[in-house]
């Protein structure tokens, strides 16, 4: 990692995970394999921000710690990349095991339980699916009927999309926004160093 950490993918340690590495990696990983409109790819960092935003709309009383968990829902992709769903489904269980181990290490690193409560998982899944619908129809060329068939049309579409930001931005800006939101949600002990924040 650019932080100097050496991350063992087979047995990842929470001690080798840094939020600046996560933000840097996610800001450079493209959603939809880069097949989106706009000058820049829509990054996984932006997707994470969108999902966390939607989750807050769906359940306004969600405590900060669980919103942090939702912000980090795709954090393993800073190392593993963003595989499209059909490709993921075609792979054997080894990939999923790597992803799960890395996700657990990331959650533990930032003071969260390695296994999230079921209601948090369900909320995250709802928000993630709604984000996929919005991204698909606004960025990836899906018509609404096709997106509805694949993802389902969110019941709260008007409410969640009113102030959702789906404008692709440069990686350094996506990283800055991701780190800023992390700093709002995470306890101060987990905040990136001032040096890392300045370099974002």
Buried (B, 14 or more C-beta within 10 A) or exposed (E): BEBEEEBEEEEBEBEBBBBBBBBBBBBBBBBBEEEBEEEBBBBBBBBBBBBBBBBBBBBEEBEEBBBBBBBBBBBBBBBBEBBEEEEEEEEEEEEEEBBBBBBBBBBBBBEBEEEBEEEBBEBBBBBBBBBBBBBBBBBBEBEEEEBBEEBEEBEEBEEBBEEBEBEBBEBEBBBBBBBEBBBEBBEEEBBBEEEBBEEB
